[in-house]
Amino acid sequence: MDINSIMSAQVAQLQQTVQLSIMDKALNMGAASAVEMLSQLPQQQAPAANHPYKGTAIDVSV
């Protein structure tokens, strides 16, 4: 192997490492932004769900 092919392979590997590092940082920033946005949402109190039949009058005439 000559020096040019060795250097070319090393540059390609370095480029891939840098791209992965940048992508990893971008994903982390995106996840942090999503968590921050979700934490800033107003907390809504869900109304109590009504039971489909409990507490209502049921006619059981035969």
C-alpha positions, 0 to 999 in steps of 0.5 A: 500500500502506498502512502496516498491510499493509507492517507485517503482511507484515514481521511475517509474514516475521520470524515465518517467519525466527524459526521457521526459526532455531529449527527449525535450532537444534533439528535441530543439537542433535538431530544433536549428541545422536545423534552423542554417543550413538553415540560412547558406545556400547560398541565391539564386536569383531565375530568373524571371519566363517567362510568358507563352504568354505575350510579344510574338508575336501571330498570330491571322489571321482569 
